[in-house]
Amino acid sequence: MIVDDFKLSTGDQNVGTVYLPDSYSGKLPVLVYSHGWGGNRNLGEVLQRILGKRIALVTFDYFGCGDTGGDYRQMTYRRWKENLSNFSN
């Protein structure tokens, strides 16, 4: 399993992790784990079972959560939407 942490350079500079199978070529399906309010990007038991399959997994912390930091009281749906937009670019 290849694990690579990242920090976006735009918006709230969300921190995340990409998980890739050890050996792969070509395209892979990608699952993006988007935790709920107040959560973090740590993988639960179900997602742990996905690791090692021929799939890429991306997980990240929203503003005010986990390693991204910030005051969670300032988290809004608009900020959430902008985080997702920044993440997909």
LUMRO-771943 format. One record per residue: x, y, z of N, C-alpha, C in turn; residue in one letter; residue number from 1. Coordinates in steps of 0.02 Angstrom, whole numbers, plus 50000, padded with zeros to 5 digits. Example, Ala and Ser with C-alpha at 12.3 -4.5 7.8 and 13.67 -1.06 7.14 Angstrom:
REM residues 2
<kolvo n_c1="50660" n_c2="49716" n_c3="50390" ca_c1="50615" ca_c2="49775" ca_c3="50390" c_c1="50660" c_c2="49835" c_c3="50390" rest="A" nr="1"/>
<kolvo n_c1="50642" n_c2="49888" n_c3="50354" ca_c1="50684" ca_c2="49947" ca_c3="50357" c_c1="50645" c_c2="50002" c_c3="50394" rest="S" nr="2"/>
REM end
This chain:
REM residues 89
<kolvo n_c1="50042" n_c2="49942" n_c3="50000" ca_c1="50000" ca_c2="50000" ca_c3="50000" c_c1="50045" c_c2="50062" c_c3="50000" rest="M" nr="1"/>
<kolvo n_c1="50031" n_c2="50107" n_c3="49954" ca_c1="50066" ca_c2="50171" ca_c3="49950" c_c1="50023" c_c2="50223" c_c3="49985" rest="I" nr="2"/>
<kolvo n_c1="50050" n_c2="50258" n_c3="50034" ca_c1="50014" ca_c2="50308" ca_c3="50072" c_c1="50050" c_c2="50374" c_c3="50064" rest="V" nr="3"/>
<kolvo n_c1="50013" n_c2="50426" n_c3="50044" ca_c1="50044" ca_c2="50491" ca_c3="50034" c_c1="49999" c_c2="50545" c_c3="50064" rest="D" nr="4"/>
<kolvo n_c1="50025" n_c2="50582" n_c3="50113" ca_c1="49987" ca_c2="50638" ca_c3="50142" c_c1="49996" c_c2="50699" c_c3="50099" rest="D" nr="5"/>
<kolvo n_c1="49946" n_c2="50743" n_c3="50099" ca_c1="49949" ca_c2="50805" ca_c3="50060" c_c1="49917" c_c2="50862" c_c3="50098" rest="F" nr="6"/>
<kolvo n_c1="49932" n_c2="50923" n_c3="50076" ca_c1="49900" ca_c2="50983" ca_c3="50102" c_c1="49885" c_c2="51028" c_c3="50042" rest="K" nr="7"/>
<kolvo n_c1="49821" n_c2="51044" n_c3="50031" ca_c1="49804" ca_c2="51086" ca_c3="49975" c_c1="49833" c_c2="51156" c_c3="49983" rest="L" nr="8"/>
<kolvo n_c1="49850" n_c2="51188" n_c3="49928" ca_c1="49880" ca_c2="51255" ca_c3="49930" c_c1="49827" c_c2="51310" c_c3="49923" rest="S" nr="9"/>
<kolvo n_c1="49764" n_c2="51291" n_c3="49916" ca_c1="49710" ca_c2="51340" ca_c3="49907" c_c1="49659" c_c2="51335" c_c3="49963" rest="T" nr="10"/>
<kolvo n_c1="49616" n_c2="51384" n_c3="49967" ca_c1="49560" ca_c2="51383" ca_c3="50015" c_c1="49584" c_c2="51373" c_c3="50086" rest="G" nr="11"/>
<kolvo n_c1="49554" n_c2="51324" n_c3="50120" ca_c1="49571" ca_c2="51311" ca_c3="50190" c_c1="49633" c_c2="51267" c_c3="50197" rest="D" nr="12"/>
<kolvo n_c1="49665" n_c2="51252" n_c3="50142" ca_c1="49726" ca_c2="51210" ca_c3="50141" c_c1="49713" c_c2="51145" c_c3="50178" rest="Q" nr="13"/>
<kolvo n_c1="49660" n_c2="51111" n_c3="50158" ca_c1="49641" ca_c2="51047" ca_c3="50188" c_c1="49698" c_c2="50997" c_c3="50185" rest="N" nr="14"/>
<kolvo n_c1="49704" n_c2="50959" n_c3="50239" ca_c1="49754" ca_c2="50905" ca_c3="50244" c_c1="49718" c_c2="50839" c_c3="50228" rest="V" nr="15"/>
<kolvo n_c1="49753" n_c2="50796" n_c3="50191" ca_c1="49722" ca_c2="50733" ca_c3="50172" c_c1="49773" c_c2="50678" c_c3="50161" rest="G" nr="16"/>
<kolvo n_c1="49748" n_c2="50620" n_c3="50142" ca_c1="49790" ca_c2="50562" ca_c3="50129" c_c1="49764" c_c2="50525" c_c3="50068" rest="T" nr="17"/>
<kolvo n_c1="49809" n_c2="50502" n_c3="50026" ca_c1="49793" ca_c2="50461" ca_c3="49967" c_c1="49821" c_c2="50391" c_c3="49980" rest="V" nr="18"/>
<kolvo n_c1="49780" n_c2="50341" n_c3="49970" ca_c1="49800" ca_c2="50271" ca_c3="49977" c_c1="49796" c_c2="50238" c_c3="49908" rest="Y" nr="19"/>
<kolvo n_c1="49851" n_c2="50207" n_c3="49886" ca_c1="49853" ca_c2="50173" ca_c3="49821" c_c1="49877" c_c2="50101" c_c3="49831" rest="L" nr="20"/>
<kolvo n_c1="49853" n_c2="50056" n_c3="49788" ca_c1="49880" ca_c2="49987" ca_c3="49792" c_c1="49955" c_c2="49987" c_c3="49778" rest="P" nr="21"/>
<kolvo n_c1="49991" n_c2="49937" n_c3="49803" ca_c1="50063" ca_c2="49933" ca_c3="49794" c_c1="50082" c_c2="49933" c_c3="49720" rest="D" nr="22"/>
<kolvo n_c1="50049" n_c2="49893" n_c3="49681" ca_c1="50065" ca_c2="49890" ca_c3="49610" c_c1="50001" c_c2="49901" c_c3="49570" rest="S" nr="23"/>
<kolvo n_c1="50004" n_c2="49949" n_c3="49527" ca_c1="49947" ca_c2="49964" ca_c3="49484" c_c1="49971" c_c2="49995" c_c3="49420" rest="Y" nr="24"/>
<kolvo n_c1="49933" n_c2="49988" n_c3="49368" ca_c1="49948" ca_c2="50021" ca_c3="49305" c_c1="49882" c_c2="50042" c_c3="49274" rest="S" nr="25"/>
<kolvo n_c1="49884" n_c2="50096" n_c3="49239" ca_c1="49823" ca_c2="50121" ca_c3="49209" c_c1="49778" c_c2="50156" c_c3="49259" rest="G" nr="26"/>
<kolvo n_c1="49715" n_c2="50158" n_c3="49243" ca_c1="49666" ca_c2="50194" ca_c3="49284" c_c1="49641" c_c2="50150" c_c3="49342" rest="K" nr="27"/>
<kolvo n_c1="49625" n_c2="50183" n_c3="49397" ca_c1="49596" ca_c2="50150" ca_c3="49455" c_c1="49531" c_c2="50185" c_c3="49474" rest="L" nr="28"/>
<kolvo n_c1="49482" n_c2="50148" n_c3="49499" ca_c1="49425" ca_c2="50183" ca_c3="49528" c_c1="49448" c_c2="50219" c_c3="49592" rest="P" nr="29"/>
<kolvo n_c1="49416" n_c2="50274" n_c3="49608" ca_c1="49435" ca_c2="50314" ca_c3="49666" c_c1="49375" c_c2="50324" c_c3="49711" rest="V" nr="30"/>
<kolvo n_c1="49385" n_c2="50311" n_c3="49775" ca_c1="49335" ca_c2="50324" ca_c3="49826" c_c1="49359" c_c2="50383" c_c3="49867" rest="L" nr="31"/>
<kolvo n_c1="49317" n_c2="50435" n_c3="49872" ca_c1="49334" ca_c2="50493" ca_c3="49913" c_c1="49293" c_c2="50488" c_c3="49977" rest="V" nr="32"/>
<kolvo n_c1="49328" n_c2="50483" n_c3="50034" ca_c1="49295" ca_c2="50479" ca_c3="50099" c_c1="49286" c_c2="50549" c_c3="50127" rest="Y" nr="33"/>
<kolvo n_c1="49225" n_c2="50570" n_c3="50135" ca_c1="49208" ca_c2="50636" ca_c3="50160" c_c1="49174" c_c2="50627" c_c3="50228" rest="S" nr="34"/>
<kolvo n_c1="49211" n_c2="50638" n_c3="50282" ca_c1="49184" ca_c2="50626" ca_c3="50349" c_c1="49129" c_c2="50675" c_c3="50366" rest="H" nr="35"/>
<kolvo n_c1="49089" n_c2="50658" n_c3="50416" ca_c1="49034" ca_c2="50700" ca_c3="50438" c_c1="49059" c_c2="50757" c_c3="50482" rest="G" nr="36"/>
<kolvo n_c1="49012" n_c2="50798" n_c3="50503" ca_c1="49027" ca_c2="50857" ca_c3="50544" c_c1="49066" c_c2="50837" c_c3="50606" rest="W" nr="37"/>
<kolvo n_c1="49121" n_c2="50872" n_c3="50617" ca_c1="49161" ca_c2="50862" ca_c3="50677" c_c1="49205" c_c2="50800" c_c3="50675" rest="G" nr="38"/>
<kolvo n_c1="49205" n_c2="50764" n_c3="50620" ca_c1="49245" ca_c2="50702" ca_c3="50615" c_c1="49316" c_c2="50716" c_c3="50594" rest="G" nr="39"/>
<kolvo n_c1="49349" n_c2="50665" n_c3="50568" ca_c1="49416" ca_c2="50672" ca_c3="50541" c_c1="49427" c_c2="50619" c_c3="50488" rest="N" nr="40"/>
<kolvo n_c1="49484" n_c2="50622" n_c3="50455" ca_c1="49497" ca_c2="50579" ca_c3="50398" c_c1="49519" c_c2="50508" c_c3="50417" rest="R" nr="41"/>
<kolvo n_c1="49522" n_c2="50492" n_c3="50482" ca_c1="49541" ca_c2="50425" ca_c3="50502" c_c1="49492" c_c2="50374" c_c3="50474" rest="N" nr="42"/>
<kolvo n_c1="49519" n_c2="50319" n_c3="50449" ca_c1="49478" ca_c2="50268" ca_c3="50417" c_c1="49445" c_c2="50223" c_c3="50468" rest="L" nr="43"/>
<kolvo n_c1="49381" n_c2="50210" n_c3="50458" ca_c1="49345" ca_c2="50164" ca_c3="50500" c_c1="49357" c_c2="50092" c_c3="50476" rest="G" nr="44"/>
<kolvo n_c1="49327" n_c2="50045" n_c3="50510" ca_c1="49336" ca_c2="49974" ca_c3="50494" c_c1="49316" c_c2="49957" c_c3="50423" rest="E" nr="45"/>
<kolvo n_c1="49260" n_c2="49984" n_c3="50400" ca_c1="49237" ca_c2="49969" ca_c3="50332" c_c1="49287" c_c2="49992" c_c3="50280" rest="V" nr="46"/>
<kolvo n_c1="49314" n_c2="50053" n_c3="50288" ca_c1="49362" ca_c2="50078" ca_c3="50240" c_c1="49428" c_c2="50040" c_c3="50244" rest="L" nr="47"/>
<kolvo n_c1="49446" n_c2="50017" n_c3="50303" ca_c1="49507" ca_c2="49977" ca_c3="50310" c_c1="49503" c_c2="49914" c_c3="50266" rest="Q" nr="48"/>
<kolvo n_c1="49443" n_c2="49886" n_c3="50259" ca_c1="49434" ca_c2="49826" ca_c3="50219" c_c1="49444" c_c2="49839" c_c3="50144" rest="R" nr="49"/>
<kolvo n_c1="49433" n_c2="49901" n_c3="50124" ca_c1="49442" ca_c2="49919" ca_c3="50053" c_c1="49515" c_c2="49922" c_c3="50034" rest="I" nr="50"/>
<kolvo n_c1="49557" n_c2="49942" n_c3="50083" ca_c1="49628" ca_c2="49949" ca_c3="50069" c_c1="49657" c_c2="49882" c_c3="50045" rest="L" nr="51"/>
<kolvo n_c1="49700" n_c2="49886" n_c3="49996" ca_c1="49730" ca_c2="49825" ca_c3="49968" c_c1="49693" c_c2="49799" c_c3="49907" rest="G" nr="52"/>
<kolvo n_c1="49634" n_c2="49825" n_c3="49894" ca_c1="49598" ca_c2="49807" ca_c3="49833" c_c1="49623" c_c2="49852" c_c3="49777" rest="K" nr="53"/>
<kolvo n_c1="49601" n_c2="49840" n_c3="49716" ca_c1="49621" ca_c2="49882" ca_c3="49660" c_c1="49579" c_c2="49946" c_c3="49658" rest="R" nr="54"/>
<kolvo n_c1="49588" n_c2="49987" n_c3="49709" ca_c1="49551" ca_c2="50049" ca_c3="49713" c_c1="49595" c_c2="50101" c_c3="49748" rest="I" nr="55"/>
<kolvo n_c1="49589" n_c2="50163" n_c3="49727" ca_c1="49623" ca_c2="50218" ca_c3="49762" c_c1="49574" c_c2="50248" c_c3="49812" rest="A" nr="56"/>
<kolvo n_c1="49599" n_c2="50269" n_c3="49868" ca_c1="49557" ca_c2="50298" ca_c3="49920" c_c1="49587" c_c2="50366" c_c3="49939" rest="L" nr="57"/>
<kolvo n_c1="49546" n_c2="50417" n_c3="49940" ca_c1="49568" ca_c2="50484" ca_c3="49960" c_c1="49525" c_c2="50506" c_c3="50019" rest="V" nr="58"/>
<kolvo n_c1="49556" n_c2="50532" n_c3="50070" ca_c1="49519" ca_c2="50556" ca_c3="50128" c_c1="49551" c_c2="50622" c_c3="50151" rest="T" nr="59"/>
<kolvo n_c1="49511" n_c2="50667" n_c3="50178" ca_c1="49537" ca_c2="50732" ca_c3="50198" c_c1="49498" c_c2="50760" c_c3="50256" rest="F" nr="60"/>
<kolvo n_c1="49528" n_c2="50808" n_c3="50291" ca_c1="49495" ca_c2="50841" ca_c3="50348" c_c1="49469" c_c2="50909" c_c3="50325" rest="D" nr="61"/>
<kolvo n_c1="49407" n_c2="50923" n_c3="50342" ca_c1="49378" ca_c2="50988" ca_c3="50328" c_c1="49406" c_c2="51041" c_c3="50376" rest="Y" nr="62"/>
<kolvo n_c1="49391" n_c2="51104" n_c3="50362" ca_c1="49411" ca_c2="51159" ca_c3="50406" c_c1="49384" c_c2="51145" c_c3="50476" rest="F" nr="63"/>
<kolvo n_c1="49427" n_c2="51155" n_c3="50526" ca_c1="49406" ca_c2="51145" ca_c3="50595" c_c1="49408" c_c2="51073" c_c3="50618" rest="G" nr="64"/>
<kolvo n_c1="49430" n_c2="51027" n_c3="50575" ca_c1="49431" ca_c2="50956" ca_c3="50592" c_c1="49501" c_c2="50927" c_c3="50582" rest="C" nr="65"/>
<kolvo n_c1="49519" n_c2="50879" n_c3="50624" ca_c1="49582" ca_c2="50843" ca_c3="50616" c_c1="49641" c_c2="50889" c_c3="50607" rest="G" nr="66"/>
<kolvo n_c1="49684" n_c2="50872" n_c3="50559" ca_c1="49747" ca_c2="50909" ca_c3="50548" c_c1="49739" c_c2="50973" c_c3="50508" rest="D" nr="67"/>
<kolvo n_c1="49681" n_c2="50985" n_c3="50478" ca_c1="49671" ca_c2="51047" ca_c3="50440" c_c1="49670" c_c2="51107" c_c3="50486" rest="T" nr="68"/>
<kolvo n_c1="49641" n_c2="51099" n_c3="50545" ca_c1="49641" ca_c2="51153" ca_c3="50594" c_c1="49589" c_c2="51206" c_c3="50580" rest="G" nr="69"/>
<kolvo n_c1="49588" n_c2="51257" n_c3="50621" ca_c1="49539" ca_c2="51310" ca_c3="50616" c_c1="49485" c_c2="51302" c_c3="50669" rest="G" nr="70"/>
<kolvo n_c1="49445" n_c2="51354" n_c3="50677" ca_c1="49391" ca_c2="51355" ca_c3="50726" c_c1="49330" c_c2="51322" c_c3="50696" rest="D" nr="71"/>
<kolvo n_c1="49312" n_c2="51264" n_c3="50722" ca_c1="49255" ca_c2="51226" ca_c3="50695" c_c1="49190" c_c2="51266" c_c3="50697" rest="Y" nr="72"/>
<kolvo n_c1="49184" n_c2="51313" n_c3="50742" ca_c1="49123" ca_c2="51354" ca_c3="50746" c_c1="49114" c_c2="51396" c_c3="50683" rest="R" nr="73"/>
<kolvo n_c1="49168" n_c2="51405" n_c3="50643" ca_c1="49163" ca_c2="51444" ca_c3="50582" c_c1="49150" c_c2="51400" c_c3="50520" rest="Q" nr="74"/>
<kolvo n_c1="49139" n_c2="51336" n_c3="50531" ca_c1="49125" ca_c2="51290" ca_c3="50476" c_c1="49052" c_c2="51301" c_c3="50454" rest="M" nr="75"/>
<kolvo n_c1="49042" n_c2="51311" n_c3="50388" ca_c1="48975" ca_c2="51321" ca_c3="50360" c_c1="48967" c_c2="51277" c_c3="50299" rest="T" nr="76"/>
<kolvo n_c1="48905" n_c2="51270" n_c3="50276" ca_c1="48893" ca_c2="51231" ca_c3="50215" c_c1="48928" c_c2="51263" c_c3="50155" rest="Y" nr="77"/>
<kolvo n_c1="48930" n_c2="51329" n_c3="50153" ca_c1="48965" ca_c2="51363" ca_c3="50098" c_c1="49039" c_c2="51346" c_c3="50099" rest="R" nr="78"/>
<kolvo n_c1="49070" n_c2="51348" n_c3="50158" ca_c1="49141" ca_c2="51331" ca_c3="50165" c_c1="49152" c_c2="51258" c_c3="50144" rest="R" nr="79"/>
<kolvo n_c1="49106" n_c2="51214" n_c3="50164" ca_c1="49109" ca_c2="51142" ca_c3="50147" c_c1="49109" c_c2="51134" c_c3="50071" rest="W" nr="80"/>
<kolvo n_c1="49063" n_c2="51170" n_c3="50037" ca_c1="49059" ca_c2="51167" ca_c3="49964" c_c1="49124" c_c2="51192" c_c3="49932" rest="K" nr="81"/>
<kolvo n_c1="49151" n_c2="51247" n_c3="49957" ca_c1="49213" ca_c2="51274" ca_c3="49930" c_c1="49272" c_c2="51226" c_c3="49941" rest="E" nr="82"/>
<kolvo n_c1="49273" n_c2="51193" n_c3="49999" ca_c1="49325" ca_c2="51143" ca_c3="50012" c_c1="49322" c_c2="51088" c_c3="49960" rest="N" nr="83"/>
<kolvo n_c1="49262" n_c2="51063" n_c3="49947" ca_c1="49255" ca_c2="51009" ca_c3="49897" c_c1="49274" c_c2="51033" c_c3="49828" rest="L" nr="84"/>
<kolvo n_c1="49257" n_c2="51095" n_c3="49811" ca_c1="49275" ca_c2="51123" ca_c3="49746" c_c1="49351" c_c2="51128" c_c3="49740" rest="S" nr="85"/>
<kolvo n_c1="49385" n_c2="51153" n_c3="49791" ca_c1="49458" ca_c2="51158" ca_c3="49791" c_c1="49490" c_c2="51089" c_c3="49785" rest="N" nr="86"/>
<kolvo n_c1="49460" n_c2="51040" n_c3="49820" ca_c1="49487" ca_c2="50973" ca_c3="49820" c_c1="49484" c_c2="50941" c_c3="49751" rest="F" nr="87"/>
<kolvo n_c1="49431" n_c2="50955" n_c3="49713" ca_c1="49422" ca_c2="50922" ca_c3="49648" c_c1="49461" c_c2="50956" c_c3="49592" rest="S" nr="88"/>
<kolvo n_c1="49491" n_c2="51014" n_c3="49605" ca_c1="49528" ca_c2="51049" ca_c3="49552" c_c1="49599" c_c2="51026" c_c3="49547" rest="N" nr="89"/>
REM end
